[in-house]
């Protein structure tokens, strides 16, 4: 299980303000809190800084690494910002979020995956647009799996993101993702699967509850990594509990450890 | 008329079959088709818009209401000469070049259509030249651009610049939206407005076309 802490993202108000005010201490504090709460990777996304993204990426990456010795997930559609983040990442194996099967994006990102031997989030999307069904997604999975492995990317470094869409705009949006995760697990047992959780609940009340339930449902189908807010104790409690119940936590050791550390208190 | 109120209630409740049956009944009773739209269907959808904005109704309910309203419109439309069809204005929409996201745009379309706007949806990955061409062809009141990626949102500026070069900028209002887009970005690139969600986009179009 890989938990990618999602909080350092300039589309969030608190981070946007910290960047604007050059409040490095806040960034460090959030990095540290996420790491201590169980995040394995710290996501860094400053894509909303259209005109100075590369510069801000450098600032954020350096701050995060002053605070924690954690590997980073460099999150941007901009290859220049990704390269800047990767070139500075110094702890463990960095991760790129994300590559897609869109021709231009694929050609821009692949060299970075190879150069930095990075893990990579592979988004189930190609030049035909957003996928609707599990079949649409599996078509992209096949293409990306074939191309990435042929390019020398180890299966263990590939994290397929099925692309979660809101259930409020399509009744089967959740089901299509669950089916995709199941198919990937069966057809490509050596790759990983990852997703964010907030898209599923867009347009509906009680979003946190739906996000938590969708985490449990996707994990049951074989999802093994999440981009989430590790400071959400209820969510993290469900992550550890769900892992134990699915036989992914030998002797329930992680579950018991987080219990002793007061996660469920 | 009590039947108009009933129709509005059915639109609010998303009662697809009910709206369809009542519209047919009103047509059979020789009710003015334009009045069916303006006094029955539209007032219902207006309530939906207000409740959605207030957080009392949610996206799936709005979709059901829009579908119910569309069922009524479909029946009355053939009875109204095209030039007499009540319309709040014409909006040309598209996701910008290099960007394939369309969920947000679909919601905006649905809300706008329900508010009486005529929508021309160009689709996704629309280059500035295509927007320009479509503006010439369709002569919309408003052009709405969507972008979900920080790398593609700059194409919004290219489109606005292209409209300027072609001398079309003064003939249309330009509005933008999408997750990375902000009010200040709209101002920077010379758009007429920014909307954070579908309900706001509808209000914005109403405001811009009223002037």
HADDOCK unambig.tbl for C-alpha pairs under 7 A between the chains (distance, minus, plus):
assign (segid A and resid 47 and name CA) (segid B and resid 150 and name CA) 5.71 0.50 0.50
assign (segid A and resid 48 and name CA) (segid B and resid 150 and name CA) 6.11 0.50 0.50
assign (segid A and resid 48 and name CA) (segid B and resid 180 and name CA) 5.62 0.50 0.50
assign (segid A and resid 50 and name CA) (segid B and resid 150 and name CA) 6.23 0.50 0.50
assign (segid A and resid 77 and name CA) (segid B and resid 149 and name CA) 6.95 0.50 0.50
assign (segid A and resid 77 and name CA) (segid B and resid 151 and name CA) 6.28 0.50 0.50
assign (segid A and resid 78 and name CA) (segid B and resid 151 and name CA) 6.15 0.50 0.50
assign (segid A and resid 129 and name CA) (segid B and resid 100 and name CA) 5.05 0.50 0.50
assign (segid A and resid 130 and name CA) (segid B and resid 100 and name CA) 6.49 0.50 0.50
assign (segid A and resid 130 and name CA) (segid B and resid 101 and name CA) 6.41 0.50 0.50
assign (segid A and resid 168 and name CA) (segid B and resid 59 and name CA) 5.85 0.50 0.50
assign (segid A and resid 168 and name CA) (segid B and resid 60 and name CA) 5.15 0.50 0.50
assign (segid A and resid 169 and name CA) (segid B and resid 59 and name CA) 6.97 0.50 0.50
assign (segid A and resid 169 and name CA) (segid B and resid 60 and name CA) 6.26 0.50 0.50
assign (segid A and resid 203 and name CA) (segid B and resid 58 and name CA) 6.00 0.50 0.50
assign (segid A and resid 203 and name CA) (segid B and resid 59 and name CA) 5.11 0.50 0.50
assign (segid A and resid 204 and name CA) (segid B and resid 58 and name CA) 5.86 0.50 0.50
assign (segid A and resid 204 and name CA) (segid B and resid 59 and name CA) 6.75 0.50 0.50
